[in-house]
Amino acid sequence: MITVPTGLRGYLALGRTDMRKFHDVYAATDAPIAREALGRIGKLFDLERAVKGQAPERRAAAGRDRGRPVAGGMKTFFEASLRKLPGKSGLAAAMRHAPARWRALT
């Protein structure tokens, strides 16, 4: 596991939880927004793989320098996408889940 107090570790925890929700919606509906969300979450896992085995300081720096912009883009994407979705849809519920926990992650 990557050692980042606030940053990559939190983002990855968010990613694991939300990836399942978006995967389920995408599998059931083939929704392009769900596919885009999966791709954005996948970028966090790409970052994790890129720094695996490196010194804790380098992993922490990756979380700050590269993880935050990716996660910030995800948050913006989620908020913008929510305005386009029916409020009671499963995809909207998945989109609301992440921003609701954002403060704890950042």
Secondary structure, DSSP 8 states (H G I E B T S, - for coil): ----SSSHHHHHHHHHHHHHHHHHHHHHH--HHHHHHHHHHHHHHHHHHHHTTS-HHHHHHHIIIIIHHHHHHHHHHHHHHHTTS-TTSHHHHHHHHHHHTHHHH-
